[in-house]
């Protein structure tokens, strides 16, 4: 009954949730600085008894709801930044800023979190403990969660943490997740092959880095399939090969760039070591050098089984299905920084239009991504329900 009441309460403020989402969507901001977005959130929640915390490194903020009753603490997170891309949805509230779009749903995450703050604030007298609402910029590769942690905005660390991410090509209203690794670690690879340039008609007088770079690309694919168990996914993808200035010049240098995705810290370290060894030795075999730079991105997103069980209770209490994902998704999320320190879970919410062929819907990061806004109150109720369940029951 509690979760059904939460759903009713969330639907009662659906107009507020949707209005905030559209206001954020029309003025997207990038990276660690999202002042307009944060201002919209604060204005929407200005009438609530929240204590705000902000730090020096970014425009992230944590709103704290605490009625003074001792108990546990739980954190709910929503991200605020957009992507550097043009929007082609044709929506009335489409981005008004060229080259920026909320194509990953962070506008909905923020709006659902603000809705959860309002729903829970109405029950503040019933709360034994503390709820923190983490409004975070810089998720799209900028490590915003790490900056907020480093600024001490989550100190003392909460007892549990939950986040929700929309999926526009997943069934309407379905909530899903999995225990263990949900999302991969994502690291950036750059390999510079340094040779000796010269005239393209006399390649024997050069040390041509281009075929060496090509050989490294092919060897990386063999490395993945021959050194790592197919049952545990490893992805190494080279997406750029830059070299040369003219058709008749052998260049001095060829540069490869790409991404590597792994599911555990051990595999992450092993793949990095293998890439360095492979590139260095292939280049040496051709009398060239390889300069390998691996820039670590987000760590794997690992969900606590107890938190996933709690999420399933809440989702089914809302009257809908909870989908247990069979395998991890190779995308990455910087909520992983929080889950590395705090037991919790991230879940997904399907926002395809009801009755639609959801498999054919545009995915996140598409310039034509669409959201069925009627699902958003369900996301708000889910977040609020996770907080209430944990404060009341803990990891029971």
N, C-alpha and C positions, 0 to 999 in steps of 0.2 A: 504493500500500500504506500510506503514511503516514497518509493521511486515513481509510482504513478502520480502521486501528489506533486513531486518535483517536475514531472513532465507537464502537468497542468499549469504549474507556476511558470514554467519556462515558455509555454505557449502563450500565456497571458502577456508576456513582454516580447513577443515575437517581433512586433513592429520596431521596438527599440534595438533589438539585436540586428535586424535587417538594415535599419537606418544607419547604425554605426558601421556595419560592414560596407555599405555602399559609399559612405563618406570617406572611409579609408581607401576603398578600391579606386575612387576617382582621383586621389592624390597620392600615388605610391611613392615611397621613399626607399632608398637603397642603403645597404651596409649598416654600420654601427650608429649612424645618426638618423633618427626618425622622429624629430621633434614635433612635426605636425601630427603624426599618428598618436604619439603619446599625449599630446594636448587634447586630441579628440577623446581619447580614453578617459583622461582625467575629468573632462567636462561632463562626460556621460555618467561618471561615478561620483560627481562632486557632492551629492546629497547623502552619500553613504558614510558610515563611521569607520573609515579606513585610515590607517597610518601608512604614509608613503616613504619608501627608502629609495634613494638614488645614489649613483656613484660617479666617479670622475672619468671613467674610460669610455662610456657610451651613454646613449639615452635610455638604457634599460632601467626599469623601475619595478619594485615589489610593493604591492599593496597588502597590508596585513589586517586581517579581521580577527579581533580577539576581544571577547566579551568579559574577560577576566576570570573565567572558570578554568582551573588547572586541568591539563589533559595533554593529549598528543598534539603534534604539529604535522600538517600536511601541506604540500605545495602543488599548485596547479599552474601549468605553464602554457602561454600562447606567444607565438612569434609575430613580429610586426613588419619585417622588411619585405620588399618586392624584388623582382628580377629585372635586369637590364635588357628589356625587349619591348617591341611595339605590340600593342593589343589590336586584335582583329575580331572581337566578339560582336561589335555592333550594339552593345548594351547602352541604354540611356545614361548609365553612370560609369561608362568606360573611362579608362585613364585619360586625364587631361594633360598629362606630361609625356611628350614624345620620348620613346626609348625606355619607358618604365611600365611594368605591368605586374599586378598581383596574380601571377600565373601558377603559384604554388599553394594558394589558399590561405596565406597568412592573414589576410584580411578577415576571413571567416574564423580562423583560430582566435584572433584577438577579440572579435565580436562575441564569440561563444564564451570566452573566458570572462569578458565583462558581464555577460548575462549571468554566468555562474556566480560572480561576485554579488550581483543584485539579488539573486535567488537566495543565496546563503546569508546575506546581510539581513534579509527579512526574517531569518531564523536565528539571528545572533544570540538571542536569549537561551536557545536550546543547545548551543555549541559548547561542549566541554573540550577546550583546547583552542588551537589557532589554525586558521587557514591563510596561506600566503598565495597571492596571485602574481605570478612572474610574467611581466610584459617585457619581452626580450627582442631587441633588434639583432641584426647581423647573423641570422641563421644561414643565409645563403653563402657559405664559405668564409664568413668573417669571424667565426668563433665567438659569437656574442655571449653564449652561455658561459664560456670559459672566462670572459672578461668580467661578467657579473659575479661569478664565483670568486675570482681574484680580488674584486672590489669588496668582498665580504658581504654582499647584499643578501646572501642566503645563510649567513651565520646567525646563531648557531644552526647547523644543518638540520633540516626537517626530518621527521621520522619516516616520511614516505613522500613520493612525488609521482604525479601523473600528467600525461599530455595526450592530446588528441590531434590527429592529422587527417584531413579530408582526402578522399579518393574519388575523383569525378568519373572514373571508369570502374566503379564498384557498385553493387546493388543498393538501391535507395534505402537508406536507414540502417543498413547492416553495419554492426560494429565488430571489429576483428582484432586479433593480436596473437602473440605466441610467447611462451616461456622460453627463456634463454636468448640467444642472439636473434634479434628482429631485423636489424639493418647492419650493413657492412661498415668497416673502416674504409675511408677514402683518402688515398695519398696521390700526389701529383709527381709524375716522373718527367725528368728532363735529361736527355743523354746527348752530349755534344761530341761528335766524332771529329777529331782534329787530324788532318792529313797534310798534304803538300800540294798546292794548286799548280796549274800550268795550262798549256794549250791542249784543247780537247783532241787535236789530231795526233798528239804524242802522249797518250795516257801512261806509257811505260816510264816516262820521266817524272811522273807525279806519284802521289800517294792518295788516290781518289777516295774521299770519304763517303761518296754517295752509295756505291755498292756495299760498302761496309755497313752503313746505316741500314740499308735494305736487308742485309744478312742478319743484323741484330733484330730487326722487326720479326722476321720469320722464326728466328731462334727463340724469341720470347714466347711465341705461340706453342712451340714444341716443349719449352720449359714448363709451361702451365700443365700440359697434358701428360708429360712424362715424369714430372717430379712431385706432383701433388695429386692426392686421392680425389677422384671425380666425385666422391660422395660429399666432400667438403669443398664448396665452391671457392674458386680463386679466379679473379678476372684481371687480366692485364691487357689494356687496349691502348694502342698507339694511334693518336688522332691527328697528329701533325708531323710533317716532314718538311723542313725548310732548308733550302740550300741553293747556292748559285746565283749568278747575276746575268748570265748570257748563255746562249746555246753552244758556244764554242770555247767556254772556259771551264776547266776543272776547278772547283772551288777548294778553298783551304779547309772548309768546315761544313758539316751537315748536322742539323739539330733535330732530334726527335722529342716529341712531347706526348704525354698520355696520362692515363689513370690506372691505378691498381686498387682492387677491392678485395678485402679479406674479412673473415668472420671471427677470428680469434687473435689475441695479441701474439701468440706463438707463430701462427702462420704469417702474420704481418711481418714479423722480424725475419722469418725465413725467406719470404718472397723478396723483401728488400735486399737481403744478402745475395740471393741468387741473381737478381738483376744486375747488381754491381759486378759480380764475378763474371757473368756471361758477357756483358758489354765490354768490360776491360780486356778480357782474354781474346774475344773475337777481333777487337780493334788491334791488339798487339800482334795477332797472327798476320795482319796485313800491314804491319809496320806503321800503324796509326795509334792514336791515343783516344781513350774515352773518358770524358768528364761526366760523371753521373751525379745528379742532384735529385734527391727524393725529399719532397716537402710534405711533411705529415699533415693530413687533414683531420677530420673527425675520427675518433676511435669507434669501435663497434658499439651499437646500441643494444645493451643486454638487459632484458626484462626479468625481474624477480618473479618466480613462479607463483608466489603468494599474491603478488600484486595483480597478476593476470587472472588468478582465480577470483579475486575481489572484483575486477573489471567485468568478468563474466557474470557474476551475481548481479551487479548493477545493470548491465545491459539486458539480461533476461528479465529483470524486474521491471524494466521499462516496456516490456511486452514485445521485444524484438529478438532476433537471433544474435548469437555471438559466434563468430567464425574463428576457429582455431587454425591459424595458418600452418601448413605442413612444413614449409621451408622458409628461410630468411629471404628478404628482399635485398638486392645488391646496391640499392641506394644508400645514402648516409644522412645522418641527422646530428645536430650538435646538442640535442637533449641528452646525447650519450655522455656528455661531460657531467651532467647532473646524476644520471643513473650509475656512473662509475663511483659516486660518493654516497648516494642515497638509494635505498631499495624502492623500486617503483616500476612503472610500465608506461609505454606509449602504445596507443591503440589507433586504429584507422576507422573512419566513418565514411560509408558510401554515400555520395551526394549526387548520383545520377538521378535524372528525373524518374519519378515513379512510372513503371511500365515501359521504360525505354530499353533499347538494346544496349545495355551498359557496356558491353565489351567493345562496342564501336564508338563509344564516347571519347572525346579528346582527353588525353591524360594531363596530369600536372606538367607544367613547363611548356604547354602548348599555347600559342598566341590566341587560340580559339577555345580555351578551356571554359566550361560553363559549370555553374553550381545551382542545384535546386535548393533555393533558400528555405523551403518549407522544412528541410531536414535540420536546420541549425538549432531550433529549440531542443531537439533530441540530443544534440551534442552538448548544449548547455546543461541539460538535465543529467547527462552522463557524468560530466565533470563534477557537478555539484554532488551527485550521488556517490562518486568515488571518495570525495572528501568526507561526507557524512558517515559513510560506511566505515571508513578507516578511523575516524575520531571516536565512533561508538564501539567498534569491535576490534580494532587493531588488525593483526594478522591472524584472526581466528579462522 
